[in-house]
Each structure stands twice: as C-alpha cells, then as structure tokens.
Amino acid sequence: MGKIVWLASYPKSGNTWLRAFLHNLLRDPQEGYDINRITDFCANDSAVGWYAPFIGRAPGNWTEEDVGRARRKAHEAMTSAHTDSVFVKTHNALTVDRFGPLITLELTAGAIYILRNPLDVAVSYSHHLGETVDWTIRLLNSPTAGTPSTPTNVCQQLRSWSEHVRAVGQPNLIPASMSSVTRTCCRHLRKPSAALQLFWACGHRASGFCALLSVVDLKSCNSARKRTASRNAAGT
C-alpha cells in the first residue's frame, strides 16, 4: 500500500494542466495523453466511486455528513488501489470539519499545490459556473464556499480563496513560476520536475505535508484551455 501525493488547488487554477504534464513527464508516452482520460493516471478525491461502498446508497443527494464519515475510508481505498504512492486531485481546503480532516495527513506522502492569480481564477470560474464575475468574486471571499454533491462527485469544502492558500503554509512551499508556459516551457518546467525528483528521492517527509507552489497562467496555454472548454461543454 502506498500513500497519497495530493495535487491540490482552488478550482480553475490549472489542476488539469498539471495532471496532463505529470502524466507525460513520468510515463513518457509516444503521443500526448487524451485529457478526457486523465483519471486513468490520477485519482479524483471527489469521485463518488471511492465513497459509495461506505455510504451504501446511490449518489446524488449525499449530505456533508455522509461524505465526512466516509472520507477517511475513501482515502484508505485510494492508497490500497496502488502498491506505490498515488496522485490524487483535490480542491478541498487543508482543514478539518466536525467529522475529521479533509486531507488525511497520516495517509499523505506529500503534495503539489497549484496557485493561480485569483483575478484569473474569478474570470475562469465564473465561466465554468455560468455566473457573473462579481458573483464569483463574492464566492471566492466566502468562508463557506464549496461545491454540492452530484451523481458523479461528492461535495467539496473550498473555503475562501485566501483561506485555501493560507492553510497550506507558505514557508513550506517551493516556488516555481510558470507564468509564460508557451514561450519558455522547457526552462520553467525544470523546477517542478526537479522538485518531484527530490521528493521521490527523499521519500516520505516527516512533516506529512510538503508542497510545490506553481503559478500557472492558463491564458498562455491555449491548447489546454480549448480542450478543457470542450470537456466542460460536454458535461464531463
């Protein structure tokens, strides 16, 4: 049984782009991987399949309590599915609710935290939600921000954008700016690659949660934006 390497971010911060990059970095396929099959490489913390065995009824109207009581078992299932550490996407804040931690540190090997300019997040997230930018800005400032349970995803607790970022603990982050991805891709991507190699060489950190800070500007990654837009339009 391995442990979890979290790919953590606030929604619309570049998590899908990072997962696509990591897949191509670590597996070195002959062709670029289909972005719609990215879950073949990385688990999703909100996918109902991890929680269903422990809730016992069809998803769609699961409560926060249902999800909270099943969360640790779901995380254990993720680690049991692989003999080595597993990448898991999450938008949950690094915090606790009345049922326990949203990120189970005892099952954690480390994390990559993706940070995007909140001004860009507001615009991108407003398009994703079909809401105005002003409405989305209020959401990003809400201490109770989250996403509801659906037939395919469990509810997620985001908190405000600022709380989400502060919770990770800035002094523990390794900075790696990628704001000009298309123009200087190779030069910028050396940093996260090196950080990953260092992480695997050092093994599990005693602190339980270390992070790589990446500032991702998706505006300069047009192909990824177009594929993501197509996937969202298809409802996946």
LUMTIVO-871765 format. One record per residue: residue in one letter; residue number from 1; y, x, z of N, C-alpha, C in turn. Coordinates in nm, 3 decimals. Layout:
<sites>
 r   k     n_Y     n_X     n_Z    ca_Y    ca_X    ca_Z     c_Y     c_X     c_Z
 A NUM       Y       X       Z       Y       X       Z       Y       X       Z
...
</sites>
This chain:
<sites>
 r   k     n_Y     n_X     n_Z    ca_Y    ca_X    ca_Z     c_Y     c_X     c_Z
 M   1  -0.120   0.084   0.000   0.000   0.000   0.000   0.125   0.087   0.000
 G   2   0.217   0.058  -0.090   0.340   0.134  -0.097   0.451   0.068  -0.017
 K   3   0.573   0.109  -0.046   0.690   0.046   0.017   0.787   0.003  -0.093
 I   4   0.895  -0.062  -0.049   0.990  -0.120  -0.144   1.108  -0.026  -0.165
 V   5   1.144  -0.005  -0.292   1.270   0.057  -0.329   1.358  -0.056  -0.383
 W   6   1.456  -0.095  -0.305   1.540  -0.209  -0.342   1.640  -0.170  -0.451
 L   7   1.654  -0.256  -0.550   1.761  -0.247  -0.649   1.857  -0.359  -0.611
 A   8   1.956  -0.325  -0.532   2.039  -0.426  -0.466   2.178  -0.431  -0.527
 S   9   2.231  -0.553  -0.534   2.366  -0.569  -0.586   2.415  -0.711  -0.561
 Y  10   2.545  -0.729  -0.570   2.601  -0.864  -0.578   2.572  -0.914  -0.720
 P  11   2.556  -1.046  -0.739   2.527  -1.096  -0.874   2.630  -1.049  -0.977
 K  12   2.582  -1.028  -1.098   2.663  -0.988  -1.213   2.728  -0.851  -1.195
 S  13   2.653  -0.761  -1.132   2.704  -0.625  -1.109   2.635  -0.519  -1.192
 G  14   2.535  -0.556  -1.270   2.466  -0.459  -1.354   2.322  -0.434  -1.316
 N  15   2.263  -0.523  -1.237   2.126  -0.502  -1.190   2.027  -0.500  -1.306
 T  16   2.042  -0.591  -1.400   1.951  -0.595  -1.515   1.964  -0.468  -1.599
 W  17   2.087  -0.423  -1.618   2.109  -0.299  -1.694   2.039  -0.183  -1.625
 L  18   2.052  -0.173  -1.492   1.990  -0.063  -1.419   1.839  -0.069  -1.430
 R  19   1.782  -0.189  -1.418   1.636  -0.201  -1.427   1.586  -0.158  -1.564
 A  20   1.661  -0.194  -1.669   1.622  -0.152  -1.804   1.630   0.001  -1.816
 F  21   1.734   0.061  -1.759   1.749   0.206  -1.763   1.634   0.274  -1.688
 L  22   1.603   0.225  -1.568   1.497   0.288  -1.489   1.362   0.277  -1.558
 H  23   1.337   0.162  -1.621   1.210   0.146  -1.692   1.197   0.253  -1.801
 N  24   1.305   0.268  -1.880   1.297   0.364  -1.990   1.298   0.507  -1.940
 L  25   1.362   0.533  -1.826   1.363   0.667  -1.768   1.225   0.706  -1.716
 L  26   1.162   0.616  -1.640   1.040   0.651  -1.569   0.914   0.632  -1.652
 R  27   0.917   0.539  -1.747   0.798   0.516  -1.829   0.807   0.581  -1.966
 D  28   0.928   0.614  -2.008   0.950   0.684  -2.135   0.873   0.617  -2.250
 P  29   0.895   0.486  -2.274   0.823   0.420  -2.382   0.873   0.466  -2.518
 Q  30   0.792   0.445  -2.620   0.832   0.486  -2.755   0.943   0.397  -2.808
 E  31   0.950   0.273  -2.762   1.056   0.182  -2.803   1.122   0.124  -2.679
 G  32   1.248   0.080  -2.695   1.319   0.017  -2.585   1.246  -0.107  -2.536
 Y  33   1.247  -0.130  -2.405   1.172  -0.241  -2.348   1.247  -0.372  -2.366
 D  34   1.171  -0.479  -2.388   1.229  -0.613  -2.403   1.292  -0.653  -2.271
 I  35   1.423  -0.677  -2.271   1.494  -0.708  -2.148   1.442  -0.836  -2.083
 N  36   1.383  -0.925  -2.162   1.330  -1.050  -2.108   1.195  -1.031  -2.038
 R  37   1.140  -0.909  -2.047   1.013  -0.880  -1.979   1.031  -0.776  -1.869
 I  38   1.155  -0.762  -1.822   1.185  -0.658  -1.726   1.112  -0.677  -1.594
 T  39   1.071  -0.800  -1.564   0.997  -0.824  -1.439   0.857  -0.763  -1.443
 D  40   0.810  -0.722  -1.562   0.682  -0.652  -1.569   0.690  -0.518  -1.496
 F  41   0.809  -0.464  -1.488   0.831  -0.333  -1.428   0.884  -0.343  -1.285
 C  42   0.960  -0.447  -1.258   1.030  -0.458  -1.129   1.013  -0.599  -1.073
 A  43   0.975  -0.608  -0.947   0.961  -0.740  -0.883   1.098  -0.798  -0.852
 N  44   1.100  -0.930  -0.833   1.224  -1.001  -0.803   1.211  -1.066  -0.667
 D  45   1.298  -1.029  -0.574   1.292  -1.078  -0.437   1.308  -1.230  -0.429
 S  46   1.369  -1.291  -0.530   1.392  -1.435  -0.525   1.287  -1.517  -0.600
 A  47   1.191  -1.452  -0.665   1.089  -1.525  -0.742   1.000  -1.608  -0.649
 V  48   0.984  -1.736  -0.681   0.911  -1.827  -0.592   0.764  -1.788  -0.575
 G  49   0.707  -1.717  -0.672   0.566  -1.682  -0.664   0.529  -1.599  -0.542
 W  50   0.623  -1.519  -0.492   0.595  -1.438  -0.374   0.592  -1.522  -0.246
 Y  51   0.661  -1.635  -0.248   0.676  -1.717  -0.127   0.581  -1.837  -0.123
 A  52   0.540  -1.884  -0.241   0.462  -2.007  -0.250   0.336  -2.006  -0.161
 P  53   0.259  -1.896  -0.154   0.138  -1.900  -0.071   0.165  -1.923   0.077
 F  54   0.288  -1.896   0.120   0.320  -1.905   0.263   0.404  -2.028   0.297
 I  55   0.445  -2.103   0.196   0.522  -2.226   0.221   0.435  -2.350   0.202
 G  56   0.345  -2.344   0.105   0.243  -2.447   0.096   0.281  -2.574   0.026
 R  57   0.395  -2.577  -0.042   0.428  -2.694  -0.123   0.509  -2.648  -0.244
 A  58   0.519  -2.736  -0.342   0.582  -2.699  -0.468   0.729  -2.659  -0.447
 P  59   0.775  -2.555  -0.517   0.914  -2.511  -0.501   1.011  -2.609  -0.564
 G  60   1.137  -2.589  -0.535   1.242  -2.673  -0.592   1.336  -2.723  -0.485
 N  61   1.280  -2.759  -0.370   1.364  -2.808  -0.260   1.334  -2.735  -0.129
 W  62   1.289  -2.610  -0.141   1.263  -2.533  -0.021   1.393  -2.511   0.056
 T  63   1.387  -2.522   0.187   1.504  -2.502   0.271   1.521  -2.355   0.305
 E  64   1.636  -2.323   0.362   1.660  -2.186   0.408   1.559  -2.148   0.515
 E  65   1.518  -2.245   0.595   1.417  -2.218   0.698   1.282  -2.187   0.635
 D  66   1.243  -2.265   0.532   1.117  -2.238   0.463   1.113  -2.094   0.413
 V  67   1.220  -2.056   0.346   1.227  -1.922   0.287   1.233  -1.815   0.395
 G  68   1.314  -1.840   0.497   1.330  -1.742   0.604   1.201  -1.712   0.677
 R  69   1.123  -1.815   0.704   0.997  -1.795   0.776   0.892  -1.726   0.689
 A  70   0.904  -1.738   0.558   0.807  -1.676   0.467   0.850  -1.539   0.417
 R  71   0.973  -1.500   0.444   1.029  -1.382   0.379   0.950  -1.254   0.408
 R  72   0.923  -1.227   0.534   0.852  -1.101   0.564   0.716  -1.098   0.497
 K  73   0.643  -1.209   0.499   0.512  -1.213   0.435   0.525  -1.191   0.285
 A  74   0.632  -1.246   0.226   0.655  -1.224   0.084   0.681  -1.076   0.056
 H  75   0.759  -1.013   0.141   0.785  -0.869   0.124   0.658  -0.788   0.141
 E  76   0.573  -0.826   0.235   0.446  -0.758   0.253   0.359  -0.773   0.129
 A  77   0.363  -0.891   0.068   0.286  -0.915  -0.054   0.334  -0.825  -0.167
 M  78   0.465  -0.802  -0.174   0.519  -0.714  -0.277   0.466  -0.572  -0.260
 T  79   0.459  -0.524  -0.137   0.410  -0.388  -0.114   0.259  -0.379  -0.136
 S  80   0.188  -0.487  -0.110   0.043  -0.488  -0.127   0.001  -0.495  -0.273
 A  81   0.094  -0.536  -0.359   0.062  -0.551  -0.501   0.055  -0.416  -0.573
 H  82   0.098  -0.309  -0.506   0.101  -0.177  -0.568   0.051  -0.073  -0.469
 T  83  -0.013   0.031  -0.520  -0.057   0.140  -0.433   0.058   0.235  -0.403
 D  84   0.160   0.236  -0.488   0.276   0.322  -0.469   0.397   0.234  -0.440
 S  85   0.512   0.295  -0.419   0.633   0.219  -0.393   0.669   0.134  -0.514
 V  86   0.733   0.020  -0.489   0.764  -0.076  -0.593   0.913  -0.105  -0.595
 F  87   0.971  -0.111  -0.716   1.111  -0.151  -0.731   1.120  -0.303  -0.715
 V  88   1.217  -0.348  -0.634   1.237  -0.492  -0.613   1.386  -0.522  -0.625
 K  89   1.419  -0.610  -0.717   1.557  -0.656  -0.732   1.593  -0.753  -0.619
 T  90   1.714  -0.739  -0.564   1.761  -0.837  -0.467   1.912  -0.851  -0.475
 H  91   1.959  -0.974  -0.451   2.102  -1.000  -0.435   2.135  -1.033  -0.290
 N  92   2.034  -1.039  -0.204   2.059  -1.070  -0.064   2.142  -0.961   0.002
 A  93   2.226  -1.003   0.095   2.303  -0.907   0.172   2.212  -0.835   0.271
 L  94   2.250  -0.715   0.309   2.176  -0.639   0.410   2.219  -0.691   0.547
 T  95   2.158  -0.802   0.587   2.197  -0.867   0.711   2.077  -0.943   0.766
 V  96   2.098  -1.016   0.873   1.991  -1.095   0.933   2.038  -1.239   0.948
 D  97   1.943  -1.331   0.947   1.972  -1.470   0.983   1.885  -1.504   1.103
 R  98   1.878  -1.631   1.139   1.805  -1.667   1.261   1.653  -1.651   1.246
 F  99   1.607  -1.621   1.125   1.463  -1.603   1.103   1.426  -1.456   1.090
 G 100   1.524  -1.368   1.088   1.496  -1.226   1.077   1.578  -1.159   0.969
 P 101   1.549  -1.033   0.940   1.626  -0.960   0.838   1.597  -1.010   0.697
 L 102   1.702  -1.009   0.615   1.683  -1.044   0.474   1.621  -0.929   0.396
 I 103   1.642  -0.807   0.445   1.581  -0.687   0.389   1.492  -0.628   0.499
 T 104   1.363  -0.627   0.478   1.270  -0.580   0.582   1.265  -0.428   0.581
 L 105   1.336  -0.367   0.676   1.351  -0.222   0.675   1.219  -0.149   0.700
 E 106   1.129  -0.207   0.778   1.002  -0.140   0.803   0.918  -0.126   0.676
 L 107   0.946  -0.209   0.578   0.872  -0.204   0.452   0.953  -0.134   0.342
 T 108   1.064  -0.072   0.381   1.157  -0.015   0.285   1.144   0.137   0.276
 A 109   1.133   0.186   0.151   1.134   0.330   0.128   1.276   0.379   0.101
 G 110   1.357   0.298   0.036   1.494   0.336   0.003   1.556   0.229  -0.084
 A 111   1.672   0.261  -0.141   1.742   0.162  -0.222   1.838   0.227  -0.319
 I 112   1.862   0.157  -0.427   1.972   0.189  -0.519   2.067   0.070  -0.511
 Y 113   2.190   0.095  -0.473   2.288  -0.013  -0.462   2.389  -0.004  -0.576
 I 114   2.403  -0.111  -0.651   2.493  -0.113  -0.767   2.623  -0.181  -0.727
 L 115   2.731  -0.110  -0.742   2.863  -0.162  -0.708   2.948  -0.172  -0.834
 R 116   2.998  -0.292  -0.860   3.085  -0.314  -0.975   3.221  -0.362  -0.926
 N 117   3.324  -0.327  -0.997   3.459  -0.373  -0.963   3.458  -0.525  -0.942
 P 118   3.502  -0.575  -0.826   3.495  -0.719  -0.800   3.579  -0.802  -0.896
 L 119   3.681  -0.742  -0.956   3.760  -0.815  -1.055   3.674  -0.848  -1.178
 D 120   3.590  -0.752  -1.217   3.499  -0.775  -1.329   3.386  -0.870  -1.289
 V 121   3.339  -0.858  -1.163   3.236  -0.949  -1.114   3.285  -1.092  -1.121
 A 122   3.409  -1.116  -1.079   3.463  -1.252  -1.077   3.463  -1.314  -1.216
 V 123   3.503  -1.237  -1.316   3.506  -1.290  -1.452   3.364  -1.317  -1.503
 S 124   3.275  -1.220  -1.486   3.137  -1.234  -1.535   3.064  -1.347  -1.463
 Y 125   3.080  -1.353  -1.331   3.010  -1.454  -1.252   3.063  -1.594  -1.283
 S 126   3.193  -1.605  -1.313   3.248  -1.736  -1.349   3.186  -1.789  -1.477
 H 127   3.163  -1.700  -1.574   3.097  -1.740  -1.698   2.953  -1.782  -1.671
 H 128   2.886  -1.706  -1.586   2.746  -1.735  -1.552   2.732  -1.871  -1.483
 L 129   2.826  -1.901  -1.394   2.820  -2.025  -1.317   2.883  -2.145  -1.389
 G 130   2.961  -2.117  -1.494   3.031  -2.225  -1.562   3.147  -2.279  -1.480
 E 131   3.207  -2.192  -1.399   3.319  -2.230  -1.314   3.443  -2.150  -1.354
 T 132   3.558  -2.189  -1.299   3.680  -2.116  -1.327   3.680  -1.983  -1.252
 V 133   3.763  -1.891  -1.298   3.775  -1.763  -1.230   3.828  -1.783  -1.088
 D 134   3.927  -1.871  -1.072   3.983  -1.896  -0.938   3.876  -1.949  -0.843
 W 135   3.792  -2.040  -0.890   3.683  -2.094  -0.806   3.588  -1.982  -0.767
 T 136   3.557  -1.894  -0.863   3.463  -1.786  -0.837   3.522  -1.684  -0.740
 I 137   3.652  -1.659  -0.749   3.717  -1.568  -0.655   3.705  -1.622  -0.513
 R 138   3.720  -1.753  -0.498   3.703  -1.812  -0.365   3.559  -1.795  -0.316
 L 139   3.464  -1.807  -0.407   3.324  -1.786  -0.371   3.301  -1.642  -0.324
 L 140   3.356  -1.545  -0.396   3.339  -1.404  -0.360   3.402  -1.371  -0.226
 N 141   3.493  -1.456  -0.179   3.556  -1.434  -0.050   3.496  -1.520   0.061
 S 142   3.391  -1.596   0.028   3.332  -1.687   0.125   3.224  -1.616   0.207
 P 143   3.231  -1.621   0.340   3.127  -1.559   0.423   2.993  -1.632   0.418
 T 144   2.993  -1.750   0.356   2.868  -1.827   0.346   2.819  -1.836   0.201
 A 145   2.870  -1.750   0.113   2.829  -1.755  -0.028   2.679  -1.732  -0.041
 G 146   2.619  -1.804  -0.134   2.476  -1.790  -0.158   2.435  -1.866  -0.281
 T 147   2.306  -1.866  -0.310   2.253  -1.941  -0.423   2.146  -2.038  -0.372
 P 148   2.133  -2.155  -0.433   2.036  -2.254  -0.384   1.894  -2.228  -0.432
 S 149   1.799  -2.292  -0.368   1.660  -2.286  -0.415   1.646  -2.368  -0.542
 T 150   1.566  -2.319  -0.635   1.538  -2.388  -0.760   1.386  -2.383  -0.781
 P 151   1.335  -2.448  -0.886   1.191  -2.439  -0.911   1.140  -2.298  -0.940
 T 152   1.232  -2.204  -0.973   1.189  -2.068  -1.008   1.238  -1.962  -0.910
 N 153   1.339  -1.994  -0.831   1.397  -1.893  -0.741   1.425  -1.952  -0.603
 V 154   1.402  -1.870  -0.500   1.435  -1.913  -0.365   1.584  -1.892  -0.341
 C 155   1.637  -1.956  -0.239   1.778  -1.940  -0.205   1.806  -1.797  -0.164
 Q 156   1.926  -1.751  -0.193   1.968  -1.616  -0.157   2.097  -1.622  -0.076
 Q 157   2.112  -1.532   0.018   2.230  -1.527   0.103   2.313  -1.405   0.065
 L 158   2.424  -1.431  -0.003   2.508  -1.324  -0.055   2.613  -1.278   0.044
 R 159   2.669  -1.371   0.119   2.790  -1.348   0.197   2.906  -1.317   0.100
 S 160   3.020  -1.275   0.152   3.131  -1.242   0.063   3.102  -1.108  -0.007
 W 161   3.174  -1.082  -0.115   3.155  -0.955  -0.186   3.183  -0.838  -0.093
 S 162   3.289  -0.847  -0.015   3.326  -0.738   0.075   3.220  -0.715   0.182
 E 163   3.168  -0.822   0.240   3.063  -0.809   0.341   2.938  -0.747   0.280
 H 164   2.905  -0.789   0.159   2.786  -0.738   0.089   2.794  -0.586   0.075
 V 165   2.911  -0.537   0.036   2.929  -0.394   0.014   2.935  -0.319   0.147
 R 166   3.011  -0.370   0.242   3.026  -0.301   0.370   2.893  -0.289   0.444
 A 167   2.806  -0.388   0.429   2.680  -0.389   0.504   2.591  -0.271   0.471
 V 168   2.604  -0.217   0.350   2.517  -0.108   0.308   2.549   0.020   0.384
 G 169   2.676   0.039   0.422   2.713   0.159   0.496   2.760   0.270   0.406
 Q 170   2.887   0.270   0.375   2.942   0.365   0.278   2.908   0.511   0.305
 P 171   2.907   0.562   0.430   2.880   0.706   0.449   2.743   0.750   0.398
 N 172   2.648   0.657   0.382   2.513   0.695   0.339   2.496   0.693   0.188
 L 173   2.602   0.659   0.115   2.588   0.641  -0.028   2.610   0.771  -0.105
 I 174   2.540   0.782  -0.218   2.556   0.896  -0.309   2.634   0.845  -0.430
 P 175   2.759   0.887  -0.451   2.839   0.831  -0.560   2.791   0.879  -0.697
 A 176   2.792   0.788  -0.795   2.756   0.822  -0.932   2.829   0.727  -1.024
 S 177   2.943   0.769  -1.077   3.025   0.682  -1.160   2.966   0.671  -1.300
 M 178   2.957   0.546  -1.350   2.909   0.524  -1.486   3.002   0.427  -1.558
 S 179   3.133   0.447  -1.543   3.230   0.353  -1.597   3.250   0.366  -1.747
 S 180   3.203   0.475  -1.806   3.217   0.494  -1.951   3.079   0.519  -2.011
 V 181   2.990   0.421  -1.995   2.849   0.440  -2.028   2.828   0.476  -2.174
 T 182   2.888   0.404  -2.266   2.858   0.427  -2.407   2.912   0.559  -2.457
 R 183   3.027   0.602  -2.407   3.088   0.725  -2.457   3.026   0.849  -2.396
 T 184   2.985   0.842  -2.269   2.936   0.962  -2.200   2.805   0.935  -2.130
 C 185   2.716   0.864  -2.199   2.591   0.818  -2.138   2.511   0.933  -2.077
 C 186   2.480   1.033  -2.154   2.393   1.140  -2.104   2.453   1.212  -1.985
 R 187   2.583   1.240  -1.992   2.648   1.313  -1.882   2.645   1.233  -1.754
 H 188   2.671   1.102  -1.761   2.677   1.019  -1.641   2.539   0.989  -1.584
 L 189   2.441   0.968  -1.670   2.310   0.925  -1.621   2.232   1.039  -1.557
 R 190   2.281   1.162  -1.566   2.214   1.271  -1.496   2.217   1.248  -1.345
 K 191   2.324   1.187  -1.295   2.337   1.170  -1.150   2.234   1.076  -1.091
 P 192   2.220   0.951  -1.145   2.116   0.866  -1.087   1.977   0.921  -1.109
 S 193   1.955   0.990  -1.223   1.824   1.048  -1.247   1.793   1.153  -1.142
 A 194   1.889   1.240  -1.114   1.869   1.345  -1.015   1.848   1.286  -0.877
 A 195   1.923   1.179  -0.847   1.908   1.117  -0.715   1.770   1.057  -0.699
 L 196   1.717   0.997  -0.806   1.582   0.941  -0.799   1.479   1.051  -0.779
 Q 197   1.494   1.164  -0.852   1.401   1.274  -0.836   1.406   1.328  -0.693
 L 198   1.527   1.335  -0.637   1.541   1.381  -0.500   1.474   1.285  -0.403
 F 199   1.491   1.155  -0.430   1.431   1.054  -0.342   1.279   1.067  -0.342
 W 200   1.220   1.076  -0.463   1.075   1.084  -0.469   1.025   1.214  -0.408
 A 201   1.101   1.321  -0.420   1.058   1.450  -0.363   1.062   1.446  -0.211
 C 202   1.162   1.378  -0.155   1.177   1.373  -0.010   1.085   1.271   0.054
 G 203   1.038   1.175  -0.023   0.952   1.071   0.032   1.033   0.971   0.112
 H 204   0.970   0.904   0.206   1.036   0.800   0.283   1.139   0.860   0.378
 R 205   1.259   0.805   0.374   1.365   0.851   0.463   1.346   0.789   0.602
 A 206   1.373   0.867   0.705   1.357   0.818   0.841   1.453   0.704   0.870
 S 207   1.571   0.706   0.804   1.671   0.602   0.829   1.625   0.466   0.777
 G 208   1.530   0.465   0.684   1.477   0.339   0.633   1.559   0.278   0.522
 F 209   1.686   0.318   0.508   1.768   0.257   0.403   1.871   0.358   0.356
 C 210   1.843   0.420   0.242   1.941   0.508   0.180   1.978   0.446   0.047
 A 211   2.092   0.483  -0.007   2.138   0.412  -0.127   2.210   0.503  -0.224
 L 212   2.205   0.466  -0.348   2.279   0.530  -0.454   2.387   0.434  -0.498
 L 213   2.509   0.476  -0.496   2.621   0.393  -0.536   2.653   0.418  -0.683
 S 214   2.642   0.315  -0.765   2.670   0.328  -0.907   2.778   0.228  -0.945
 V 215   2.885   0.274  -1.006   2.989   0.186  -1.055   2.963   0.161  -1.201
 V 216   2.917   0.041  -1.235   2.872   0.010  -1.370   2.975  -0.078  -1.440
 D 217   3.026  -0.034  -1.552   3.120  -0.113  -1.631   3.044  -0.170  -1.749
 L 218   3.003  -0.296  -1.739   2.921  -0.355  -1.845   3.003  -0.383  -1.971
 K 219   3.136  -0.379  -1.961   3.217  -0.403  -2.080   3.192  -0.294  -2.184
 S 220   3.154  -0.175  -2.138   3.132  -0.065  -2.231   2.986  -0.055  -2.273
 C 221   2.908  -0.153  -2.240   2.766  -0.155  -2.277   2.740  -0.284  -2.353
 N 222   2.790  -0.293  -2.475   2.792  -0.418  -2.549   2.654  -0.475  -2.576
 S 223   2.558  -0.391  -2.609   2.426  -0.444  -2.644   2.360  -0.509  -2.524
 A 224   2.374  -0.448  -2.406   2.316  -0.507  -2.286   2.382  -0.639  -2.254
 R 225   2.514  -0.647  -2.272   2.587  -0.771  -2.245   2.539  -0.882  -2.337
 K 226   2.519  -0.850  -2.465   2.478  -0.953  -2.560   2.337  -1.004  -2.529
 R 227   2.245  -0.912  -2.494   2.110  -0.955  -2.463   2.107  -1.039  -2.337
 T 228   2.189  -1.000  -2.236   2.196  -1.077  -2.113   2.252  -1.215  -2.140
 A 229   2.355  -1.224  -2.225   2.414  -1.354  -2.258   2.312  -1.443  -2.328
 S 230   2.231  -1.384  -2.416   2.129  -1.463  -2.486   2.025  -1.515  -2.389
 R 231   1.986  -1.430  -2.292   1.887  -1.471  -2.193   1.942  -1.584  -2.106
 N 232   2.071  -1.571  -2.064   2.131  -1.677  -1.981   2.141  -1.808  -2.056
 A 233   2.174  -1.799  -2.187   2.187  -1.919  -2.268   2.053  -1.990  -2.282
 A 234   1.945  -1.911  -2.278   1.810  -1.969  -2.291   1.760  -2.024  -2.158
 G 235   1.837  -2.001  -2.051   1.799  -2.055  -1.920   1.695  -1.977  -1.848
 T 236   1.681  -1.845  -1.879   1.579  -1.764  -1.813   1.645  -1.670  -1.715
</sites>
